[in-house]
C-alpha cells in the first residue's frame, strides 16, 4: 500500500486545512491529471463507477496526496476526502502495477539513510506497539478474530471458515514442529494465548509464551489458567532457559532489520542442539530499511517487513533452513474475513472509544493489506530451522 509514498514522500510541513479553497474542482486540475496518468497503468479511474475506482470528494485530496504520499493517502481516506467501493480491489490493482517503482526521489534516499543510522526496535521501544495496537481493547479483537483469537494468517487449504482455517494453521505448525508430550515449547509473541493453549491441550507440551502487550498477557493468562502454560510480558532479548521447540507466529514484523541477526542468535541460544524452530512472518519481495509511513503512524509503530535476503543473512551460520513454505495468498482471504467480522459488529463496537474516523482507519488497514497480498507484493512465509541440520533430512507436512 506504499505506492503513493514513492510518488512524493511526505515533507515535514503539515497539510493546509484550507487547501480545498486553493485548487480547482475542474477535471483538468493538473494534479488530478497527473494522478490519472499514473492510475491508468493500474486500470483505476477517478470518479468512475467500477467498485475499485476512486471517488474523490474533496479536490484538496490531490495536493495532500502528492505532498504527503502514502501518509496523505491514508489520512485523506480517514477524513472522508475519498472513497472506493472496493479498497482491497483498488490496492490490488495499484500494487500489482508496481506504481511505486515509477518515481524515486531524494526523500526516499534520505528516509533509507535515517533508517540505517537509527535502531527503531530497541528494547526500550519494543513495547510501543503493544500500547498503540494490541492494547486498544480485547473486545475489538474478539469480534474480529476467530474463537481462538489468532491474529496471524490462517491456512485455507481445506478450510471453509475462519475458525477452521486458524485451527488448520495451528495444527500444521504443531506437525512441522513434531511436538511430543513433555516437550518445552517457547512461543515468542504469543498474542492472546491461542497457540499456547492449542499446543498444550492437543500435544501435551509445556509452553512459555511471551508478549509485549499488557492486554494480551492478561487475557492469555486467564485463558490458560488450567494448562501447563506460563505467560510473561517480556522482550525476546531478555529470555533465559532451554527449549525443545521455539515458534514465532506473526511477531518478526516488529523486530526490525537491525535486530534480525540478534533475534536469530537469541533463538539459537535458547534452543536445544537437536531442537526445531519455526518462523511465521509476513515477507516483502524487496529488501528495504523503511516502512510505510501511514502503517507506522496509525497501525504498527516501528514495524518492518523482512525480505528473503534479510532472513537468509540472519540465519546464516546459525541454522539450517529445513523448509520455506509460502502461503501468502491465504492472508488475503484471512484479512477479508477479519474485515467482514469487524464490519458486522461495528454497530456494537461504535462509541467514544471507537469513532467513525477509527472505523475508516481500521477498514483502510484491513482492506489495503488484503490488496497487498492479492497483488502478491507481500508474502506469508513459514520457515523451519534446525541448529545443525536434521539427520536423514526433514519432511515438512502441508
N, C-alpha and C positions, 0 to 999 in steps of 0.2 A: 504493500500500500504506500510505498515511498516514492511513487513516480513523480509527484509534484515537487518533492524536496529537491530533486535533481534538475527541475526546470529552473527554479530560483530558490536557493536555500534562504532561510529566514535571517534577516538582519536583526539587530537588537532593538531597533526603533519600533514602537507599538503601531498598530493599525489605527488610522484616524477614524473614529466612530462616525464622523460626518462625511466619510468618503463618498457615500452614495450621492451626495449633492454635487460632487465634483466630476461625475462621469456620465456620459450619455447613456440613455437606455436603448438607443438605436441598435439594430442588428449589425451595423458596420463599426461598432465600438472596436478600436484597434486591438485591445487585449482580448476581447471576445474572438475576434478573427484569428488571433494568434493561437488561442486555445482550441478553436475549431480545427485548425490545420493539424495540430498535434493529435486531437482525438479522432480525426478521420482515419488515422493509422490503426485505431482500435475499433473501428466501426461504432463509435459512440457519437451521438449528436446532442446539441443543446436545444432544449425546449421542443424535443420531438416526442412522439407518443409511445415508443417502444419501452418495455419495462426497464431496460438498463440505461436509457438515456438520462441526461442531466436536465433537471427543471430548475432554472436559475430564477430566484425570486427577488434578489437584490443586486443591482448592477455593480455595487461596490465589491461584490464577490471576486470579480476578475482582478481588481487591484490587490485584494487580500491574498488571493492565490499566488500571483506572481511575485508579490513582495515577501510572502512568508512560507511558500512552499507547502509541504505536507502538513505542517502545523496549521497554516492558514486554511487549507482544505478541510481539515477535521474540525477546527474551531468554527468555521463558517457553517458547516453542517450542524454542529451543536446549536448554533444560534438561529437556525432555520433559514439561512440565506440560500440554500439549495437543497434539492431532494433528488432521489431516484427511487422508482418503484421497486427496483432490484439492485440494492447496493452491492450485493455479492456478485451479480452479473456485471455491473459496472466495473468493479475492481478486477474481476477475472479477465475482462477484455483489455483493460488498460495495462495490467501487468503482463498479460500474455504477449502484448505488442511490444513490450520492453521499452516503453517510452522513457524510462529513466536513463537509458544509455544514449539518448539523442542529444542531451545537453550536459556539459560539465563546466563548472565554474570554479573560480579561485576559492569560493567559500567552502566547497566540498573538500578541497585540499586542506584548508585551514581546520575544518572540523576533524578530519582524519589526523592531522598533526597534533591537535589538542588531545585527542583520544590516546595517542601514543605517549604523551607526556604524563597523563594522569590515570591512576587506577581508580575507577568509579565503583568498584565492587570490593572494597576493603572490608575487613571485619567490622569496623565501626559503621560502615554504610550498609552492611548486609541486611539489617533489619528494617530498612526503609520501605522495601517493597511489601513486607508483612504489614506494616502500619497503613500504607497507602492503598493496597489492593486486597490482601487476604483478610484484613480486619474490618472490612466495611459492612459486615453483617452476615451471619450464618444463614439467616432466613432467605436472603437473596440466592445464595448458592444451593440451599435445599430445594428451592423452587426450580432452579435452572438445571441442576445436575441430576444424575441417576440416584437410585436409592442408596448406593454405597458412597456417594459424594466423591466420585473420582473426577479430578479436574485435569485430565490429560487425554490424549487421543484414544478413542475406543477402536476396537478391532471388529470390522463389519463383515468378515469373510463368510460367516454362516449365521449372522445375527439379524433379527428382524426388529429389534427395539434397542433403545439406548441402554436399558438395564442389561440385556443380553450381550450387547457389544462390549460393554465395560467389563462384565464378568469374563467374557472370552479373552479380553486383553490381559486381565489378571491371571487367568489360567495359563495362557501361553507364556507369560513371564515366569510363572512358577515352574512350568515344564522346562523352559530354557535353562533355569537355574538348577534343575534336577533336585528340588527340595526333598529332604528326608526328615522324618521325625527326630527331634533332638538337636537339629542344626541351629546355629545362631545366625540370624539374618539382620543386617543393618539396612534400614530404609532411609536414605538421605533425601529429605524433602517429602515427608510422609503425608503432608496435607491433612485431611480430616480423618486419617487412620483407616481408610478403606482397604488399601493393600495390606497393611499390617494385620488387620483383623482377618482378612481372607486367608492369608498365608498361615496364620496361627490356627484358624478353625479347620481349614481343609488339609493342611500338610503337617500340622503338629510341630511347627518350628517356634523357637523363642525369638522375639523381634524387639529391636530397639529402633524407634522412629524419631527422627529429629525434624524440626520445623523452625522457621523464623517468624511465625505468626502466633500471637497470643490466643486468638480466637480458634485457630486450628488445633493448637495444643490442648486447650480446654475441652473442645468437642471430642477429639480423638481419645483423650484420657478417659472420659466418661464412656465412650463407645466401647473401649477395650478393657473395661474395669475387671471383667471376669476371665480375661485371656492372658497368656504369658507374653504380654506386650508392655513395654515401657515407652512412654512418650516424653521427649525432652525438647525444650525450646533452646536450641543451640546451633552455633555455626559449625559447619563440617570441619573447619580447621582446628577446632578445639577438642575433637573426639579422641578417646583412648580405647584400648581393648583390641580384641582379635575376633574376627567373624569368619564363618564358613562361606557366607554369601553376602554380597552387597548389591543393592539395587538403587537406582535413582530415576524416578519417573517424572519428567517434566520440571526438573529443578535446574538443570545445567544451563538453561537460558538466562539464569540470574548470576552465573559465575563470572562472566567477563573474560575476554581473550587473554588478558594479562595473568589470569589465575587458572587457566585450563591445565597447565602443567602442574601447578600446585595442587589442584583438585585430584589429578590422577596420582600424584605422589602420595597424597593422603589416603586414597583408596588402596593403593598398593601397600602402604604401611599397616593398614587395618585388616587386610585380607590375608587369610592363611595361604601358604605357598601352593596348596592344592585346591584353592577355592576358585570361585567364579564371580564375576561382577557383570551387571547389566546396566547399560546407559540408555535411557529412553529420552530423546531430545528432539525438539524442532531443529531443523538444519537449513542453512541457506545455500543456494547454488553458488554464491560469490563470497570470497574472502573479504572481510571488511573489519574495520575497527570502530565503526559508528553504528548507531541505531536510529530508527525513525523518531523524529522529534515529537510527533503527536503521541505515539505509543509511550515514549519516555516520560512525557509530562503528565498524561492522563491515566495510563493503564499500568505499565510496568516500569517504574523508575529504575534506571541503571541496568536495564536488560540488554541482551545482545544475543544474536543468533550465530552459532558456530558454523563454520564451513567444514567440509570433509577434510580439507588440508589441515585446518587448525586442530581438529580432533586427532588426526593421524600423527601430527607432530607431538601432540600432548602425550600420547600413549607410547611413542617410540622408545624402546629400551626398557619399558616398564611392564608392558603387557603384549600378549599375542592376541590379535583380533580374530576370534574364532568364527564370528558371524556378524554380518552387517545387513540388517533387514530394513527395507524402506516400504512403509505403507502410508505415505503422505496423503494420498487421495482420500484415505479414511478420515482425515481430520476435517475435510470439507463437510462430509456427512455429519460428523460429530458436532461441529460448530453450528450447523443448521438446526440440529435437534436442540442444542442449547438455546439458540435464539428463539425457536418456537416455544420452548418452555418458558423462557423469560417473558416473551410477548403474551403468552396465555395468562400468566399470573401477574402481569403488570398492574391490573386494577387492584389486586390485593397488596402489592408492594408499594404502590404510589403513596406518597405522603411527604412530610417535612424532610425525611432523610433522603428520599429518592424523588427528585422533582422531574419536570418534563425535560430539562436540559440533561439530567442524568440518563433518562430513557434514551435520548438521541445519542448520547455519548456511548452508552453500552451497546446500543443497536449498531452503531458505526463500528465499534470494536469487533463485535462478533461477526458481522457480515463482511467487513473488509478483510478480516483474517480468513474467512471461508473462501473469499475470492482469491486470496493469495495461494491457497492450497489447490484450488481448482485450476489456477493458471500454472501450477507446478513450479512456481518460483521458490516456494518453501516446501520442505520435506519433513517427514517424521521418520527418524531413524531409531532402531534398537540395535545396539552393539553388545555382543557377548565377549567378554575379555577374560583371559586366564593369565596368571603371572608367568608361567613357564611353558605354556602350550599343553593341551590335553594329550596324554599318551593315547595312541591309537586314533587320535582325531576327535572331532566334535561334530555331532549331528544335530542341527537345530530343528526343533519342531515348528510347524507353522499352523 
